[in-house]
Amino acid sequence: MDKQTEILTELKKGHDEVRETLDKMVEILEKILK
C-alpha cells in the first residue's frame, strides 16, 4: 500500500509540473497572438 501511495504522489507531482508548463505556454501564446 505504501508503494502505491508513493507512486500516486509522484504521478501527481509530475502532473502538476506538466500543468504548470502548459499554463505558461498558453500564456506566452496568448501574448504572441494578441
C-alpha positions in Angstrom: 0.0 0.0 0.0 2.8 2.4 0.8 4.4 1.9 -2.6 1.1 2.7 -4.3 0.8 5.9 -2.3 4.4 6.8 -3.2 3.7 6.2 -7.0 0.5 8.2 -6.9 2.3 11.1 -5.1 5.0 11.1 -7.8 2.4 10.9 -10.6 0.5 13.9 -9.1 3.7 15.9 -8.8 4.6 15.1 -12.4 1.1 16.1 -13.5 1.2 19.3 -11.6 4.5 20.2 -13.3 3.1 19.4 -16.7 0.0 21.5 -16.0 2.2 24.4 -14.9 4.3 24.2 -18.0 1.2 24.1 -20.2 -0.3 27.1 -18.4 3.0 29.1 -19.1 2.9 28.0 -22.8 -0.7 29.1 -23.2 0.1 32.5 -21.5 3.1 33.1 -23.9 1.0 32.1 -27.0 -1.8 34.4 -26.0 0.6 37.3 -25.7 2.1 36.4 -29.1 -1.3 36.1 -30.8 -2.8 39.3 -29.5 
